[in-house]
Amino acid sequence: MKNALPLVIAGLLALLPLLGLGSYWMHILILVIMWSVIGMAWNLLGGYCGQVSFGHAAFFGVGAYTAGILYNKFGMSAWWGLPVSIVVVALFALVIGYICLRLKGPFFALGTLAMGVILRVTAENLTGITEGDLGIMIRERTWIEKTWYFYIILILAALTFFLVKKVIESKLGYYFVAIREDQDAAESLGINTTLYKTIALSLSAVITGLAGAFYTNYMGYIDPKIVFALHDISIVAIMVVMVGGVATFWGPFVGAVIMVFLAEVIRTIPKLGAAHHTFFGILLIVIIIFLPNGITGDIQKLKKLLRMGKAS
Amino acid sequence: MTSSQLEVLLQTVISGLLLGGLYALIGIGMTLIMGVMKIINLAHGELMMVGMYIAYVLFSWFHIDPYLSILIAAPALFVLGILLQKFLINPVMKVDAIIPENQVILTVGIGMVLANLATITFSSDYKTTPVDYATKAWYLSDIWKASPIELSLSLPWSVSFCFALMITAALWFFLSRTDMGKSIRATAQDKDAALLMGVNVEKMRVITFGLGSAIVGAAGCLFIPIYYLYPDLGGQFTLIAFVITILGGLGSTVGAIVGGLILGVFESLTSTYAGMGWAPVGRFMIFIAALIFVPGGIISLFKKRKFGK
């Protein structure tokens, strides 16, 4: 029964558009699922392999720009960006991994953060290829209705979910966890830590890049400040996992629901709309202090806290 | 090379050095915290931004010169740093979590809140403190009449550089000559040994975080006469501080000074010869090159020379 749960949930989600939801709610659903894809990708590298990346916007942006440039410079459909971005992002991931994976812990985090910024500045300056700050506009939308976009991202999410599950339940997953728990011990047991960290980074990057390519197709406009954003992409990717649950299968999904809804709710409050980073920051601080493994990760602790609240 | 080209080159290098002195001050604050706490403070640039806003408010309300406002901004940042360390970072150091980088992510959260609160309070407009000496400059020919080449140096840049030197010297004196400074260095070298020698390690951590914040706050006051101010400026300077610490060697104060100067000169060179927009890329090229070729930082090169076989 437990094995059927993901299938049941995917099936229920697939039925959602039949309810005839409005365009706004479809948009929210698509965002939630897109963020859970990015969250699952980040979780693979950060949650399981213990390599906290602050630069997932780099992969997201490269994926988005692959689609954008294919459309803008080569006149192809931006949907080709999805398959092509796999190759492009994997190459970027190998280069970034070669440079950053020699750093450990917090230094890796900052190294990847710097990579995200480098790519943003490069995209801003290479106006011949990326159009710089003007951004790239997809002038013909594939569908007006959001239903098909929803199904495409849902399929992507389902594939990601099963890929992550397969990887984590295989030998590879145990290697990742061993590296997270103690890299030196893992190395001394004969695990080629550099190789497996590179595998984790590349997988995570490719999935994030696919989400980026989807974003170009869905939103129809990208510029360096949007897709290489530090706070709105890289940090939100971390928050989706931190809030939802570190190293859990369902954590990113829970986190994505909370983050997207939180952002939307804050945006509707007049005057406080600009303050959504403050709320995100406070949420992050509270989660780290009280539920360091996220809502799904610390579910027992959360129950205990709630019970204590009732008792007193 | 003609003399005019030489002039441009010299001019670039010297303004790079002036910038580098200020960068060094930012880097020292970060490397101090990194050495003692073993965490990276990703809210470092945001703390500098807070310092700059303090200077801005003091200037626009009370017409206090930005250089004088160091005396107010640095203690204020010291208190802010102590509060952050005591009530947010210390509790998290004890929390057990799957991801070991919790404290770093926590500092990101702090930085986000600070930057966003600044946006709400001051709006995201660019602000400056229009001091009357902002555009003044002095020329090499003023001092040396017969000089074959002409250099012009901005007055506020030079003054800021001198202040940065003075603060660095004072810090050096504090760290090497006073009891508390020695305790801080002992904590950075070996926490357990320091604890056994009777150093109050917890207290040193709190003080170090306060000190690092105060230094970067002072750096903010030195920056504001020559720079503009907006709420999201912090992230950029956090990265600069981080690049400097990697370049100089982790936790090394001398490394931070050398790293800051190198970064300043290199950035100045890229913006003169490759265009202003590329200056940040030049910054990160140095960062990547340092990671690949001198992973221990510049300080490791010095050490190799000294203790070489």
HADDOCK unambig.tbl for C-alpha pairs under 7 A between the chains (distance, minus, plus):
assign (segid A and resid 47 and name CA) (segid B and resid 99 and name CA) 6.62 0.50 0.50
assign (segid A and resid 50 and name CA) (segid B and resid 99 and name CA) 6.16 0.50 0.50
assign (segid A and resid 99 and name CA) (segid B and resid 292 and name CA) 6.84 0.50 0.50
assign (segid A and resid 105 and name CA) (segid B and resid 101 and name CA) 6.67 0.50 0.50
assign (segid A and resid 106 and name CA) (segid B and resid 40 and name CA) 6.72 0.50 0.50
assign (segid A and resid 106 and name CA) (segid B and resid 101 and name CA) 6.08 0.50 0.50
assign (segid A and resid 106 and name CA) (segid B and resid 104 and name CA) 6.82 0.50 0.50
assign (segid A and resid 114 and name CA) (segid B and resid 239 and name CA) 6.98 0.50 0.50
assign (segid A and resid 118 and name CA) (segid B and resid 281 and name CA) 5.94 0.50 0.50
assign (segid A and resid 118 and name CA) (segid B and resid 284 and name CA) 6.64 0.50 0.50
assign (segid A and resid 121 and name CA) (segid B and resid 281 and name CA) 6.68 0.50 0.50
assign (segid A and resid 125 and name CA) (segid B and resid 277 and name CA) 6.61 0.50 0.50
assign (segid A and resid 275 and name CA) (segid B and resid 116 and name CA) 6.19 0.50 0.50
assign (segid A and resid 275 and name CA) (segid B and resid 120 and name CA) 6.93 0.50 0.50
assign (segid A and resid 277 and name CA) (segid B and resid 112 and name CA) 6.02 0.50 0.50
assign (segid A and resid 277 and name CA) (segid B and resid 113 and name CA) 6.43 0.50 0.50
assign (segid A and resid 277 and name CA) (segid B and resid 116 and name CA) 5.95 0.50 0.50
assign (segid A and resid 278 and name CA) (segid B and resid 112 and name CA) 6.30 0.50 0.50
assign (segid A and resid 278 and name CA) (segid B and resid 113 and name CA) 4.38 0.50 0.50
assign (segid A and resid 278 and name CA) (segid B and resid 116 and name CA) 5.62 0.50 0.50
assign (segid A and resid 278 and name CA) (segid B and resid 117 and name CA) 6.81 0.50 0.50
assign (segid A and resid 281 and name CA) (segid B and resid 109 and name CA) 4.23 0.50 0.50
assign (segid A and resid 281 and name CA) (segid B and resid 110 and name CA) 6.37 0.50 0.50
assign (segid A and resid 281 and name CA) (segid B and resid 112 and name CA) 5.58 0.50 0.50
assign (segid A and resid 281 and name CA) (segid B and resid 113 and name CA) 5.34 0.50 0.50
assign (segid A and resid 282 and name CA) (segid B and resid 109 and name CA) 6.77 0.50 0.50
assign (segid A and resid 282 and name CA) (segid B and resid 113 and name CA) 6.93 0.50 0.50
assign (segid A and resid 284 and name CA) (segid B and resid 109 and name CA) 5.92 0.50 0.50
assign (segid A and resid 285 and name CA) (segid B and resid 106 and name CA) 5.74 0.50 0.50
assign (segid A and resid 285 and name CA) (segid B and resid 109 and name CA) 6.00 0.50 0.50
assign (segid A and resid 288 and name CA) (segid B and resid 102 and name CA) 6.76 0.50 0.50
assign (segid A and resid 288 and name CA) (segid B and resid 106 and name CA) 6.86 0.50 0.50
assign (segid A and resid 289 and name CA) (segid B and resid 92 and name CA) 5.74 0.50 0.50
assign (segid A and resid 292 and name CA) (segid B and resid 97 and name CA) 5.45 0.50 0.50
assign (segid A and resid 293 and name CA) (segid B and resid 97 and name CA) 5.91 0.50 0.50
assign (segid A and resid 293 and name CA) (segid B and resid 98 and name CA) 6.37 0.50 0.50
